[in-house]
Amino acid sequence: MIHLVQVALENEMDLTLAYKKSNKAAALIGLSISTQTAFATAVSEVCREIIDKTHEGSLSIEIQGSNDRHDLAAVITYLETEGVDNLREGLQHAKKLVPVFNHSIINSRGKIELKLNIPRSAKLSNEKMKAIKSYFELVEPNTPYEELRQRNTLLFQINEQSETALRQAEYLNEQKNEFLSVAGHELKTPLTILRAYTQMALRSECSPATLAHIKKVDTQALKLQTMILQLLDISRIEKGIADYNIELVDFNGYLNDMADLIRLLVPSHELLITMDESRMVNIDKLRIEQVFMNIVGNAAKYSPSGEQIMLDTRFLDNGDLLISVRDQGIGMSEEDLHKVFEKFYRVQDITTLFNGLGMGLFICSKIITDHGGKIWVESIKGQGSTFFFTLPAPVEFS
């Protein structure tokens, strides 16, 4: 069997194509004009009924058979509908035009075959059949409607491929989050025990050299613990199960209470805090503390020791609170500005100079978004960065 051409049967324009393609196939084979017309008319009659009374119709024009005996066939398939009961009546005229007319239905899928024998006088060789197939693939001029259908089909295929790729990406992301969650929980317990023993060792009597070694172990264990907690945070946030304890807080009082803790985080830098008038905000205190620790910690990490880090708060006209953290560090490129809040993203220039997994700012962005705020960054390469985030005003200020 050689498949010559396929036509989807959806509207009257497809009916014209069905007639044209079947007539051309008969002509290229070398059938008489009367046979060409009879075959094309029978095909178009069936296609009209399929378009009017069924769904998902499709026409395939084929050369069937082998050796010295071949048939020109039109195979029409369709999905049955309520109006299919009177379909057979509309096919009576088509039956009279072709020698072979077969109609079958299996599991609501209908199939109609129209066949006529190709005489030996047509001299249908393998080379001729390939040439006819090539004509429809490469030579046959397309009408504007056919070109539109082809473009729509291509777009549909691209869309299907995109949806498949998206489903695969979502599945892989779910698997990755599941791994992060399991790995984080499995690592958390032994690491907690390890830190407990290092803390006990630090309080025991030992030589200065041993004490120095234990301090280094404890410092590295703390870094590892922070990374594990970030892994667990990502898993919870992306699953939509992050815990928030939102309460109404006097923000200046909250920031004052946290100021000493933030300064301990950046002992080699000068932290300057400027606050607007005191107002109430709705926040999860621990989560917002996590945001401050990440952003201020990054400001210190990527700026020279001894430089200033400026933390400012300002209430906007709509009552929202705007917080900014400015450093005098290495800054970022335009490309980095657009990607810095993505999960696991790290600036290529600094991966070998500074440790980290690229999770902190991603987690910050999710926490701020979950609070109803926005987060962004402004930066110039080599001149420092300023991170901004907002916290929405309580209802009375909205």
C-alpha positions in Angstrom: 0.0 0.0 0.0 1.2 3.5 -0.8 -0.4 6.4 0.9 -0.8 9.4 -1.5 -2.6 12.1 0.4 -4.6 12.9 3.6 -7.5 15.3 4.0 -9.2 16.2 7.3 -12.9 16.4 6.8 -14.3 19.4 8.8 -16.1 21.8 6.5 -17.1 22.6 2.9 -13.6 23.7 1.9 -12.4 20.2 2.8 -15.1 18.8 0.5 -13.5 20.7 -2.4 -10.1 19.4 -1.5 -11.4 15.8 -1.3 -12.8 16.1 -4.9 -9.7 17.8 -6.2 -7.1 15.4 -4.7 -9.0 12.2 -5.6 -9.6 13.4 -9.2 -5.8 14.3 -9.5 -4.7 10.9 -8.1 -6.9 9.1 -10.7 -5.5 11.3 -13.5 -1.9 10.7 -12.5 -2.4 7.0 -12.5 -3.7 7.2 -16.1 -7.4 6.4 -15.7 -9.9 7.6 -18.2 -11.6 11.0 -17.7 -15.0 9.4 -17.0 -13.4 7.1 -14.4 -11.6 10.0 -12.8 -14.9 11.9 -12.5 -16.8 9.0 -11.2 -14.2 8.2 -8.5 -13.9 11.8 -7.4 -17.7 12.3 -7.4 -18.2 9.2 -5.2 -15.5 10.3 -2.8 -16.9 13.8 -2.5 -20.5 12.4 -2.0 -19.2 10.3 0.9 -17.2 13.1 2.3 -20.2 15.4 2.2 -22.2 13.0 4.4 -19.3 12.5 6.8 -18.9 16.3 7.2 -22.6 16.8 7.7 -23.4 13.9 10.0 -20.3 12.8 11.9 -17.2 14.0 13.7 -13.4 13.6 13.3 -13.7 12.6 9.6 -10.6 11.9 7.6 -9.9 10.9 4.0 -6.9 8.9 2.9 -6.3 8.3 -0.8 -4.1 5.2 -1.4 -2.9 2.7 -3.9 -3.5 -0.7 -2.6 -2.4 -4.2 -3.7 0.8 -5.8 -4.9 2.5 -7.4 -7.9 0.3 -7.0 -11.0 -3.0 -6.1 -9.3 -3.6 -2.7 -7.8 -6.6 -0.7 -6.6 -7.1 3.1 -6.3 -8.8 3.4 -2.9 -10.3 6.2 -0.9 -10.5 5.3 2.9 -12.8 7.5 4.9 -12.9 7.2 8.7 -15.1 9.0 11.2 -16.6 9.0 14.7 -20.3 8.1 14.9 -22.7 10.7 16.2 -26.5 10.9 16.8 -27.1 11.9 13.2 -25.4 8.8 11.8 -28.6 6.8 11.5 -29.5 8.3 8.1 -25.9 8.2 6.9 -26.4 5.1 4.9 -29.2 6.7 2.8 -26.8 9.4 1.7 -24.3 6.9 0.5 -26.5 5.2 -2.0 -25.5 7.3 -4.9 -21.8 6.9 -4.2 -22.2 3.1 -4.1 -23.3 3.2 -7.7 -20.2 5.1 -8.9 -17.5 2.7 -7.8 -17.1 -1.1 -8.1 -16.2 -1.8 -4.5 -17.9 0.0 -1.6 -17.3 -1.3 1.9 -18.7 0.2 5.1 -17.9 -1.1 8.6 -18.3 0.2 12.2 -16.2 -1.0 15.1 -16.5 0.6 18.6 -18.2 3.7 17.2 -15.5 4.2 14.7 -16.8 4.1 11.1 -14.7 3.1 8.0 -15.8 3.4 4.4 -13.6 2.1 1.5 -14.2 3.0 -2.1 -12.1 1.0 -4.6 -11.6 0.6 -8.3 -9.2 -1.6 -10.1 -6.3 0.0 -11.9 -6.0 -1.6 -15.4 -2.7 -3.0 -16.7 -2.9 -0.4 -19.4 -2.0 2.2 -16.8 1.4 0.5 -16.5 1.6 1.2 -12.8 5.2 0.4 -11.8 6.8 1.0 -8.4 8.7 4.0 -10.0 5.4 5.5 -11.2 3.7 5.1 -7.8 6.7 6.8 -6.1 6.5 9.6 -8.6 2.8 10.1 -7.9 3.4 10.1 -4.2 6.3 12.7 -4.7 3.9 14.8 -6.7 1.5 15.2 -3.9 4.3 15.8 -1.4 6.5 18.2 -3.4 4.8 19.4 -6.6 1.0 19.7 -6.0 0.3 23.5 -5.5 -1.4 24.3 -2.3 -4.4 26.6 -2.1 -4.3 29.3 0.5 -6.8 27.2 2.5 -4.4 24.2 2.4 -1.5 26.3 3.5 -3.6 27.6 6.4 -4.6 24.1 7.4 -1.0 23.0 7.2 0.1 25.9 9.4 -2.7 25.1 11.9 -1.7 21.4 11.9 2.0 22.4 12.5 1.0 24.8 15.3 -1.2 22.0 16.9 1.7 19.6 16.8 4.1 22.1 18.3 1.5 22.9 21.0 1.1 19.2 21.8 4.9 18.8 22.0 5.1 21.8 24.3 2.3 20.4 26.5 4.1 17.1 26.7 7.4 18.7 27.5 5.6 20.8 30.2 4.0 17.7 31.8 7.4 16.0 31.8 9.0 19.1 33.4 6.3 19.3 36.0 6.8 15.6 36.8 10.5 15.9 37.1 10.1 19.0 39.3 7.7 17.1 41.5 10.2 14.2 41.7 13.0 16.7 42.5 11.0 18.3 45.3 10.1 14.9 46.7 13.8 14.0 46.8 14.7 17.4 48.4 12.1 16.8 51.1 13.2 13.3 51.8 16.9 14.1 51.7 16.4 17.1 53.9 14.5 15.2 56.6 17.0 12.3 56.5 20.0 14.7 56.8 18.5 17.0 59.4 18.4 14.5 62.3 22.1 13.3 62.3 23.3 16.9 61.7 21.3 18.1 64.7 23.0 15.5 66.8 26.4 16.4 65.4 25.9 20.1 66.3 24.7 19.1 69.8 27.9 17.2 70.4 30.1 20.1 69.0 28.3 22.5 71.3 28.9 20.2 74.3 32.6 19.9 73.2 32.9 23.7 73.0 31.8 24.0 76.7 34.2 21.3 77.9 37.8 21.7 79.0 40.2 21.1 76.1 43.4 22.5 74.6 43.2 25.7 72.6 44.2 23.8 69.4 41.4 21.3 69.9 38.9 24.1 70.7 39.9 25.8 67.4 39.3 22.6 65.5 35.9 22.1 67.1 34.8 25.6 66.3 35.6 25.0 62.6 33.6 21.8 62.7 30.7 23.6 64.3 30.9 26.5 61.8 30.8 24.1 58.8 28.0 22.0 60.4 26.0 25.3 60.8 26.4 26.1 57.1 25.3 22.6 56.2 22.3 22.9 58.5 21.3 26.2 56.9 21.5 24.5 53.4 19.3 21.6 54.6 16.7 24.0 56.0 16.7 25.8 52.7 16.1 22.5 50.9 13.1 21.8 53.2 11.8 25.3 52.7 11.8 24.9 48.9 10.0 21.6 49.1 7.3 23.1 51.4 6.9 26.3 49.5 6.5 24.6 46.1 4.0 22.2 47.5 2.0 25.1 49.0 2.4 23.8 52.5 4.7 26.4 54.0 3.7 27.4 57.5 2.9 31.1 58.2 2.0 32.6 61.5 0.8 36.0 60.5 0.3 38.6 63.2 -0.1 42.3 63.6 3.3 43.8 64.5 4.8 47.2 65.2 7.5 47.1 62.6 10.0 49.5 64.1 9.8 47.6 67.4 10.2 44.3 65.5 13.2 45.7 63.6 14.8 47.1 66.7 14.6 43.8 68.5 16.2 42.1 65.5 18.9 44.7 64.8 21.5 43.2 67.2 20.9 39.7 65.6 21.4 41.1 62.1 24.6 42.9 63.1 26.0 39.6 64.5 25.4 38.2 61.1 27.7 40.8 59.5 30.4 41.6 62.1 33.0 42.7 59.5 30.6 45.3 58.0 29.0 48.5 59.3 25.2 48.1 59.3 23.3 51.4 59.2 19.5 51.3 59.8 17.2 54.2 59.0 13.5 53.8 59.9 10.4 55.7 59.0 7.7 56.4 61.5 6.4 53.4 63.4 3.3 51.6 62.0 1.7 48.2 62.2 2.2 45.5 59.6 0.9 41.9 59.2 3.8 39.5 59.0 5.2 36.2 60.1 8.1 37.4 62.2 10.3 34.3 61.7 9.8 34.3 57.9 10.6 38.0 57.5 13.6 37.5 59.8 14.7 34.8 57.3 14.3 37.4 54.5 16.5 39.9 56.3 19.1 37.4 57.1 19.4 36.2 53.5 19.5 39.7 51.9 21.8 41.3 54.5 23.9 38.2 54.6 24.3 38.4 50.8 25.1 42.1 51.0 28.0 41.3 53.3 29.2 38.3 51.4 29.5 40.2 48.1 31.0 43.4 49.4 34.5 44.1 50.9 35.0 43.9 54.6 34.5 47.2 56.4 32.0 48.6 53.9 28.7 50.0 54.9 25.4 48.2 54.4 22.4 50.5 54.5 19.0 49.2 55.6 16.1 51.7 55.2 12.4 51.5 55.7 9.8 53.9 54.2 6.0 53.9 54.2 4.5 54.6 50.8 1.4 56.7 50.1 -0.9 53.6 49.9 0.3 52.5 53.4 2.6 49.7 52.1 6.0 49.4 53.7 9.1 49.6 51.5 12.3 48.1 52.8 15.7 48.5 51.0 19.1 46.9 51.6 22.0 48.6 49.8 25.6 47.4 49.6 28.8 48.7 48.0 29.8 45.3 46.6 30.5 43.7 43.2 27.0 44.4 41.7 25.3 42.4 39.0 24.9 42.4 35.2 21.6 43.0 33.4 21.3 39.3 32.8 21.8 38.4 36.4 19.1 41.0 37.5 16.5 39.0 35.6 17.5 35.6 37.0 18.7 36.3 40.5 15.4 35.2 42.1 15.3 31.9 40.2 15.7 28.6 42.0 19.4 27.5 42.2 20.6 30.4 40.0 24.1 31.6 40.8 26.1 34.3 39.0 28.7 32.5 36.9 31.5 34.9 37.8 31.3 34.2 41.5 30.6 30.5 41.8 34.2 29.6 42.4 34.7 32.5 44.9 31.6 32.2 47.1 29.8 29.2 48.4 26.0 28.6 48.3 23.3 26.8 46.4 21.4 29.7 44.9 18.3 29.1 47.0 18.2 32.0 49.5 16.8 34.7 47.2 14.3 32.3 45.6 13.0 31.5 49.1 12.9 35.2 50.0 10.9 35.9 46.8 8.4 33.2 47.7 8.0 34.5 51.3 7.4 38.1 50.2 5.0 37.0 47.5 3.1 34.9 50.1 2.9 38.0 52.3 1.3 39.8 49.4 4.3 42.0 48.7 6.9 42.4 45.8 10.6 42.0 45.7 13.2 43.3 43.1 16.8 44.4 42.8 18.6 47.3 41.2 22.3 47.0 40.5 25.3 48.2 38.5 28.2 45.9 37.8 31.1 46.8 40.1 29.0 49.5 42.0 26.9 47.5 44.4 23.3 46.3 44.6 20.1 47.5 46.3 17.4 44.9 47.1 13.8 46.2 47.7 10.8 44.5 49.0 7.3 45.6 50.1 4.9 44.5 52.8 1.3 45.4 52.2 -0.5 47.7 54.7 -3.1 46.3 57.1 -6.7 46.7 56.0 -7.0 50.1 57.7 -4.3 51.6 55.5 -5.5 50.0 52.2 
